[in-house]
Amino acid sequence: MASSHVNALQSKHAGLEAQIAAEMSRPAPDETALRELKRKKLRIKEAIAAQ
């Protein structure tokens, strides 16, 4: 069960990475949105490490 949970977290982490990359590629990235996406990504990374 923990393995499927970790897989789900890794999938979310990858999705956030893609969203961050897309936002950063824009001519004028939204810094507030980037900050929030990076915070979410960090929380997920910490959750993965805690497993």
KEDREN-758677 format. One line per 5 residues: number of its first residue (from 1); their letters; for each residue x, y, z of C-alpha. Coordinates in nm, 4 decimals. Last residue first. Layout:
<atoms>
NUM = A = X,Y,Z | ...
</atoms>
This chain:
<atoms>
51 = QAAIA = 0.7859,0.7146,0.3542 | 0.9095,1.0437,0.5014 | 1.1112,1.1226,0.1880 | 0.7952,1.1044,-0.0241 | 0.6116,1.3378,0.2141
46 = EKIRL = 0.9027,1.5814,0.2026 | 0.8965,1.5797,-0.1777 | 0.5197,1.6381,-0.1682 | 0.5620,1.9382,0.0610 | 0.8410,2.0705,-0.1648
41 = KKRKL = 0.6240,2.0447,-0.4761 | 0.3400,2.2276,-0.3029 | 0.5779,2.5063,-0.2025 | 0.7192,2.5254,-0.5567 | 0.3683,2.5551,-0.7017
36 = ERLAT = 0.2857,2.8336,-0.4549 | 0.6014,3.0299,-0.5379 | 0.5453,2.9862,-0.9104 | 0.1871,3.1127,-0.8824 | 0.3038,3.4197,-0.6934
31 = EDPAP = 0.5859,3.4819,-0.9405 | 0.3512,3.4766,-1.2406 | 0.5914,3.4273,-1.5317 | 0.6249,3.7108,-1.7848 | 0.7456,3.5691,-2.1177
26 = RSMEA = 0.6161,3.2212,-2.0268 | 0.8730,2.9434,-1.9993 | 0.8741,2.9677,-1.6197 | 0.5028,2.8845,-1.6040 | 0.5448,2.5768,-1.8220
21 = AIQAE = 0.8440,2.4554,-1.6193 | 0.6522,2.5039,-1.2938 | 0.3510,2.3155,-1.4313 | 0.5757,2.0295,-1.5470 | 0.7421,2.0072,-1.2057
16 = LGAHK = 0.3970,2.0098,-1.0450 | 0.2959,1.7133,-1.2572 | 0.6170,1.5285,-1.1682 | 0.5502,1.5806,-0.7969 | 0.1897,1.4628,-0.8383
11 = SQLAN = 0.3164,1.1438,-1.0046 | 0.5760,1.0944,-0.7324 | 0.3047,1.1329,-0.4683 | 0.0879,0.8739,-0.6427 | 0.3812,0.6349,-0.6678
6 = VHSSA = 0.4571,0.6873,-0.2984 | 0.0967,0.6005,-0.2124 | 0.1091,0.2953,-0.4382 | 0.4259,0.1817,-0.2596 | 0.2775,0.2436,0.0826
1 = M = 0.0000,0.0000,0.0000
</atoms>
